[in-house]
């Protein structure tokens, strides 16, 4: 039996992360709540995102291509200052 560790800080395996995902965890934070993976050094968070199917970031891909990451509908609206 081969164990593929995702989080070496807490000894969490890929199988365990997938089991937590099947039980309903859908974000790295929910995985962390279930088994502590990603809460120490953080080097496993990207791997956890990939296991959850959240590995790609469309905005990061746009930036890498030299394009603006925000579309007009994503623009931040500035609110007037409170008096």
N, CA, C and O atoms as a GROMACS GRO file, in nm:
protein
  332
    1UNK      N    1   0.084  -0.117   0.000
    1UNK     CA    2   0.000   0.000   0.000
    1UNK      C    3   0.089   0.124   0.000
    1UNK      O    4   0.170   0.145   0.091
    2UNK      N    5   0.073   0.206  -0.103
    2UNK     CA    6   0.153   0.328  -0.114
    2UNK      C    7   0.070   0.445  -0.061
    2UNK      O    8  -0.045   0.464  -0.100
    3UNK      N    9   0.131   0.522   0.028
    3UNK     CA   10   0.065   0.640   0.081
    3UNK      C   11   0.130   0.764   0.018
    3UNK      O   12   0.251   0.782   0.024
    4UNK      N   13   0.046   0.845  -0.041
    4UNK     CA   14   0.094   0.970  -0.099
    4UNK      C   15   0.054   1.081  -0.002
    4UNK      O   16  -0.064   1.112   0.015
    5UNK      N   17   0.155   1.140   0.060
    5UNK     CA   18   0.128   1.244   0.157
    5UNK      C   19   0.110   1.378   0.089
    5UNK      O   20   0.190   1.418   0.005
    6UNK      N   21   0.003   1.447   0.127
    6UNK     CA   22  -0.024   1.581   0.079
    6UNK      C   23   0.035   1.680   0.179
    6UNK      O   24   0.099   1.778   0.140
    7UNK      N   25   0.012   1.655   0.306
    7UNK     CA   26   0.058   1.742   0.413
    7UNK      C   27   0.154   1.664   0.501
    7UNK      O   28   0.114   1.578   0.580
    8UNK      N   29   0.282   1.694   0.488
    8UNK     CA   30   0.381   1.622   0.568
    8UNK      C   31   0.384   1.674   0.711
    8UNK      O   32   0.429   1.602   0.801
    9UNK      N   33   0.339   1.795   0.735
    9UNK     CA   34   0.338   1.850   0.872
    9UNK      C   35   0.248   1.767   0.964
    9UNK      O   36   0.282   1.742   1.079
   10UNK      N   37   0.132   1.726   0.911
   10UNK     CA   38   0.036   1.651   0.992
   10UNK      C   39   0.012   1.509   0.941
   10UNK      O   40  -0.077   1.440   0.992
   11UNK      N   41   0.090   1.465   0.843
   11UNK     CA   42   0.078   1.328   0.793
   11UNK      C   43  -0.054   1.298   0.726
   11UNK      O   44  -0.107   1.187   0.740
   12UNK      N   45  -0.109   1.395   0.653
   12UNK     CA   46  -0.238   1.377   0.585
   12UNK      C   47  -0.212   1.327   0.444
   12UNK      O   48  -0.133   1.386   0.369
   13UNK      N   49  -0.278   1.220   0.408
   13UNK     CA   50  -0.258   1.160   0.276
   13UNK      C   51  -0.359   1.214   0.175
   13UNK      O   52  -0.460   1.275   0.211
   14UNK      N   53  -0.327   1.191   0.048
   14UNK     CA   54  -0.417   1.230  -0.060
   14UNK      C   55  -0.551   1.158  -0.044
   14UNK      O   56  -0.656   1.217  -0.068
   15UNK      N   57  -0.547   1.032  -0.003
   15UNK     CA   58  -0.670   0.955   0.018
   15UNK      C   59  -0.757   1.022   0.124
   15UNK      O   60  -0.879   1.030   0.108
   16UNK      N   61  -0.696   1.070   0.231
   16UNK     CA   62  -0.773   1.134   0.338
   16UNK      C   63  -0.837   1.264   0.288
   16UNK      O   64  -0.953   1.292   0.320
   17UNK      N   65  -0.763   1.342   0.211
   17UNK     CA   66  -0.818   1.466   0.157
   17UNK      C   67  -0.937   1.435   0.067
   17UNK      O   68  -1.040   1.502   0.074
   18UNK      N   69  -0.923   1.332  -0.018
   18UNK     CA   70  -1.033   1.293  -0.107
   18UNK      C   71  -1.153   1.244  -0.027
   18UNK      O   72  -1.267   1.272  -0.065
   19UNK      N   73  -1.130   1.173   0.082
   19UNK     CA   74  -1.240   1.126   0.166
   19UNK      C   75  -1.314   1.244   0.229
   19UNK      O   76  -1.436   1.244   0.236
   20UNK      N   77  -1.239   1.344   0.276
   20UNK     CA   78  -1.303   1.463   0.333
   20UNK      C   79  -1.381   1.538   0.225
   20UNK      O   80  -1.488   1.592   0.253
   21UNK      N   81  -1.328   1.542   0.105
   21UNK     CA   82  -1.398   1.608  -0.006
   21UNK      C   83  -1.527   1.534  -0.038
   21UNK      O   84  -1.630   1.598  -0.062
   22UNK      N   85  -1.522   1.402  -0.039
   22UNK     CA   86  -1.643   1.323  -0.066
   22UNK      C   87  -1.746   1.341   0.045
   22UNK      O   88  -1.866   1.327   0.022
   23UNK      N   89  -1.699   1.372   0.165
   23UNK     CA   90  -1.789   1.394   0.278
   23UNK      C   91  -1.846   1.536   0.280
   23UNK      O   92  -1.927   1.570   0.365
   24UNK      N   93  -1.801   1.620   0.184
   24UNK     CA   94  -1.860   1.753   0.174
   24UNK      C   95  -1.765   1.870   0.181
   24UNK      O   96  -1.806   1.983   0.155
   25UNK      N   97  -1.639   1.848   0.217
   25UNK     CA   98  -1.544   1.958   0.222
   25UNK      C   99  -1.513   2.003   0.079
   25UNK      O  100  -1.475   1.921  -0.004
   26UNK      N  101  -1.531   2.132   0.051
   26UNK     CA  102  -1.510   2.178  -0.087
   26UNK      C  103  -1.409   2.291  -0.098
   26UNK      O  104  -1.385   2.343  -0.207
   27UNK      N  105  -1.349   2.329   0.013
   27UNK     CA  106  -1.246   2.435   0.010
   27UNK      C  107  -1.127   2.390   0.095
   27UNK      O  108  -1.141   2.305   0.182
   28UNK      N  109  -1.010   2.448   0.069
   28UNK     CA  110  -0.895   2.415   0.153
   28UNK      C  111  -0.921   2.444   0.302
   28UNK      O  112  -0.872   2.372   0.388
   29UNK      N  113  -0.997   2.548   0.330
   29UNK     CA  114  -1.028   2.581   0.470
   29UNK      C  115  -1.112   2.470   0.535
   29UNK      O  116  -1.091   2.436   0.651
   30UNK      N  117  -1.206   2.413   0.460
   30UNK     CA  118  -1.287   2.304   0.514
   30UNK      C  119  -1.204   2.178   0.533
   30UNK      O  120  -1.224   2.103   0.628
   31UNK      N  121  -1.110   2.154   0.442
   31UNK     CA  122  -1.017   2.042   0.459
   31UNK      C  123  -0.935   2.064   0.585
   31UNK      O  124  -0.915   1.972   0.664
   32UNK      N  125  -0.887   2.187   0.605
   32UNK     CA  126  -0.808   2.220   0.724
   32UNK      C  127  -0.887   2.196   0.851
   32UNK      O  128  -0.833   2.146   0.950
   33UNK      N  129  -1.014   2.232   0.850
   33UNK     CA  130  -1.099   2.209   0.968
   33UNK      C  131  -1.116   2.061   0.996
   33UNK      O  132  -1.127   2.020   1.112
   34UNK      N  133  -1.118   1.982   0.891
   34UNK     CA  134  -1.140   1.839   0.907
   34UNK      C  135  -1.015   1.764   0.953
   34UNK      O  136  -1.025   1.667   1.029
   35UNK      N  137  -0.895   1.808   0.908
   35UNK     CA  138  -0.776   1.727   0.937
   35UNK      C  139  -0.648   1.807   0.961
   35UNK      O  140  -0.541   1.748   0.973
   36UNK      N  141  -0.655   1.938   0.968
   36UNK     CA  142  -0.542   2.029   0.993
   36UNK      C  143  -0.451   2.049   0.873
   36UNK      O  144  -0.361   2.132   0.880
   37UNK      N  145  -0.470   1.977   0.763
   37UNK     CA  146  -0.383   1.993   0.647
   37UNK      C  147  -0.388   2.137   0.599
   37UNK      O  148  -0.495   2.194   0.582
   38UNK      N  149  -0.271   2.196   0.578
   38UNK     CA  150  -0.262   2.332   0.529
   38UNK      C  151  -0.255   2.438   0.636
   38UNK      O  152  -0.250   2.557   0.605
   39UNK      N  153  -0.255   2.398   0.762
   39UNK     CA  154  -0.258   2.497   0.870
   39UNK      C  155  -0.122   2.526   0.933
   39UNK      O  156  -0.111   2.613   1.019
   40UNK      N  157  -0.018   2.454   0.891
   40UNK     CA  158   0.114   2.480   0.950
   40UNK      C  159   0.199   2.559   0.851
   40UNK      O  160   0.193   2.682   0.853
   41UNK      N  161   0.275   2.495   0.768
   41UNK     CA  162   0.364   2.569   0.678
   41UNK      C  163   0.292   2.619   0.552
   41UNK      O  164   0.336   2.715   0.491
   42UNK      N  165   0.181   2.554   0.515
   42UNK     CA  166   0.101   2.599   0.401
   42UNK      C  167   0.148   2.550   0.265
   42UNK      O  168   0.087   2.583   0.164
   43UNK      N  169   0.255   2.474   0.261
   43UNK     CA  170   0.308   2.431   0.131
   43UNK      C  171   0.215   2.332   0.059
   43UNK      O  172   0.231   2.310  -0.061
   44UNK      N  173   0.120   2.275   0.128
   44UNK     CA  174   0.031   2.176   0.068
   44UNK      C  175  -0.100   2.237   0.016
   44UNK      O  176  -0.180   2.166  -0.045
   45UNK      N  177  -0.123   2.364   0.039
   45UNK     CA  178  -0.252   2.423   0.004
   45UNK      C  179  -0.279   2.415  -0.146
   45UNK      O  180  -0.392   2.386  -0.186
   46UNK      N  181  -0.179   2.440  -0.228
   46UNK     CA  182  -0.200   2.430  -0.374
   46UNK      C  183  -0.234   2.288  -0.416
   46UNK      O  184  -0.317   2.267  -0.505
   47UNK      N  185  -0.172   2.191  -0.354
   47UNK     CA  186  -0.203   2.051  -0.386
   47UNK      C  187  -0.345   2.018  -0.344
   47UNK      O  188  -0.417   1.949  -0.416
   48UNK      N  189  -0.387   2.068  -0.229
   48UNK     CA  190  -0.524   2.047  -0.182
   48UNK      C  191  -0.622   2.111  -0.280
   48UNK      O  192  -0.725   2.052  -0.314
   49UNK      N  193  -0.591   2.232  -0.325
   49UNK     CA  194  -0.676   2.298  -0.424
   49UNK      C  195  -0.688   2.214  -0.551
   49UNK      O  196  -0.797   2.202  -0.608
   50UNK      N  197  -0.578   2.158  -0.594
   50UNK     CA  198  -0.579   2.074  -0.714
   50UNK      C  199  -0.665   1.950  -0.694
   50UNK      O  200  -0.740   1.911  -0.783
   51UNK      N  201  -0.654   1.888  -0.578
   51UNK     CA  202  -0.736   1.769  -0.550
   51UNK      C  203  -0.884   1.805  -0.550
   51UNK      O  204  -0.967   1.727  -0.595
   52UNK      N  205  -0.915   1.924  -0.500
   52UNK     CA  206  -1.054   1.970  -0.496
   52UNK      C  207  -1.103   2.021  -0.631
   52UNK      O  208  -1.220   2.057  -0.646
   53UNK      N  209  -1.013   2.025  -0.730
   53UNK     CA  210  -1.052   2.074  -0.861
   53UNK      C  211  -1.051   2.224  -0.871
   53UNK      O  212  -1.114   2.282  -0.959
   54UNK      N  213  -0.977   2.288  -0.780
   54UNK     CA  214  -0.971   2.434  -0.779
   54UNK      C  215  -0.830   2.481  -0.809
   54UNK      O  216  -0.787   2.586  -0.762
   55UNK      N  217  -0.758   2.402  -0.887
   55UNK     CA  218  -0.617   2.432  -0.911
   55UNK      C  219  -0.590   2.549  -1.002
   55UNK      O  220  -0.488   2.616  -0.988
   56UNK      N  221  -0.681   2.577  -1.095
   56UNK     CA  222  -0.653   2.686  -1.187
   56UNK      C  223  -0.723   2.813  -1.141
   56UNK      O  224  -0.827   2.809  -1.076
   57UNK      N  225  -0.665   2.922  -1.176
   57UNK     CA  226  -0.720   3.053  -1.140
   57UNK      C  227  -0.730   3.134  -1.269
   57UNK      O  228  -0.628   3.180  -1.321
   58UNK      N  229  -0.851   3.153  -1.322
   58UNK     CA  230  -0.866   3.225  -1.449
   58UNK      C  231  -0.803   3.364  -1.447
   58UNK      O  232  -0.745   3.407  -1.547
   59UNK      N  233  -0.814   3.435  -1.337
   59UNK     CA  234  -0.757   3.569  -1.330
   59UNK      C  235  -0.605   3.564  -1.333
   59UNK      O  236  -0.542   3.649  -1.397
   60UNK      N  237  -0.544   3.466  -1.266
   60UNK     CA  238  -0.399   3.451  -1.269
   60UNK      C  239  -0.353   3.420  -1.411
   60UNK      O  240  -0.250   3.471  -1.456
   61UNK      N  241  -0.430   3.338  -1.483
   61UNK     CA  242  -0.395   3.305  -1.620
   61UNK      C  243  -0.397   3.430  -1.708
   61UNK      O  244  -0.311   3.447  -1.794
   62UNK      N  245  -0.496   3.519  -1.688
   62UNK     CA  246  -0.503   3.643  -1.763
   62UNK      C  247  -0.381   3.731  -1.734
   62UNK      O  248  -0.320   3.787  -1.825
   63UNK      N  249  -0.346   3.743  -1.606
   63UNK     CA  250  -0.230   3.824  -1.567
   63UNK      C  251  -0.102   3.769  -1.630
   63UNK      O  252  -0.017   3.844  -1.677
   64UNK      N  253  -0.089   3.636  -1.629
   64UNK     CA  254   0.030   3.573  -1.686
   64UNK      C  255   0.042   3.602  -1.836
   64UNK      O  256   0.153   3.602  -1.890
   65UNK      N  257  -0.071   3.625  -1.902
   65UNK     CA  258  -0.072   3.656  -2.045
   65UNK      C  259  -0.060   3.806  -2.071
   65UNK      O  260  -0.062   3.849  -2.187
   66UNK      N  261  -0.045   3.887  -1.964
   66UNK     CA  262  -0.031   4.030  -1.979
   66UNK      C  263  -0.162   4.103  -2.000
   66UNK      O  264  -0.162   4.219  -2.043
   67UNK      N  265  -0.272   4.037  -1.972
   67UNK     CA  266  -0.403   4.098  -1.990
   67UNK      C  267  -0.458   4.146  -1.856
   67UNK      O  268  -0.414   4.097  -1.751
   68UNK      N  269  -0.553   4.241  -1.857
   68UNK     CA  270  -0.612   4.284  -1.730
   68UNK      C  271  -0.691   4.171  -1.666
   68UNK      O  272  -0.759   4.095  -1.734
   69UNK      N  273  -0.681   4.161  -1.535
   69UNK     CA  274  -0.748   4.052  -1.464
   69UNK      C  275  -0.893   4.085  -1.431
   69UNK      O  276  -0.973   3.995  -1.405
   70UNK      N  277  -0.927   4.212  -1.431
   70UNK     CA  278  -1.064   4.251  -1.397
   70UNK      C  279  -1.137   4.297  -1.522
   70UNK      O  280  -1.087   4.380  -1.599
   71UNK      N  281  -1.255   4.242  -1.541
   71UNK     CA  282  -1.342   4.288  -1.649
   71UNK      C  283  -1.423   4.406  -1.596
   71UNK      O  284  -1.426   4.429  -1.475
   72UNK      N  285  -1.487   4.479  -1.683
   72UNK     CA  286  -1.563   4.597  -1.640
   72UNK      C  287  -1.668   4.563  -1.535
   72UNK      O  288  -1.688   4.640  -1.442
   73UNK      N  289  -1.733   4.448  -1.549
   73UNK     CA  290  -1.836   4.412  -1.451
   73UNK      C  291  -1.777   4.372  -1.316
   73UNK      O  292  -1.849   4.365  -1.217
   74UNK      N  293  -1.647   4.345  -1.312
   74UNK     CA  294  -1.580   4.309  -1.187
   74UNK      C  295  -1.521   4.430  -1.115
   74UNK      O  296  -1.471   4.418  -1.003
   75UNK      N  297  -1.526   4.546  -1.180
   75UNK     CA  298  -1.461   4.665  -1.124
   75UNK      C  299  -1.518   4.698  -0.987
   75UNK      O  300  -1.637   4.680  -0.961
   76UNK      N  301  -1.432   4.748  -0.903
   76UNK     CA  302  -1.472   4.785  -0.768
   76UNK      C  303  -1.541   4.921  -0.773
   76UNK      O  304  -1.491   5.015  -0.834
   77UNK      N  305  -1.655   4.929  -0.709
   77UNK     CA  306  -1.729   5.054  -0.702
   77UNK      C  307  -1.690   5.124  -0.573
   77UNK      O  308  -1.700   5.065  -0.465
   78UNK      N  309  -1.645   5.248  -0.584
   78UNK     CA  310  -1.605   5.322  -0.463
   78UNK      C  311  -1.728   5.385  -0.400
   78UNK      O  312  -1.808   5.450  -0.468
   79UNK      N  313  -1.742   5.366  -0.272
   79UNK     CA  314  -1.853   5.423  -0.199
   79UNK      C  315  -1.811   5.557  -0.141
   79UNK      O  316  -1.694   5.578  -0.109
   80UNK      N  317  -1.909   5.650  -0.126
   80UNK     CA  318  -1.874   5.779  -0.065
   80UNK      C  319  -1.832   5.759   0.079
   80UNK      O  320  -1.880   5.669   0.147
   81UNK      N  321  -1.741   5.844   0.125
   81UNK     CA  322  -1.694   5.834   0.262
   81UNK      C  323  -1.804   5.871   0.360
   81UNK      O  324  -1.886   5.958   0.333
   82UNK      N  325  -1.806   5.802   0.473
   82UNK     CA  326  -1.904   5.831   0.576
   82UNK      C  327  -1.866   5.960   0.647
   82UNK      O  328  -1.748   5.987   0.670
   83UNK      N  329  -1.966   6.039   0.682
   83UNK     CA  330  -1.939   6.168   0.748
   83UNK      C  331  -1.922   6.151   0.896
   83UNK      O  332  -1.898   6.249   0.967
   0.00000   0.00000   0.00000
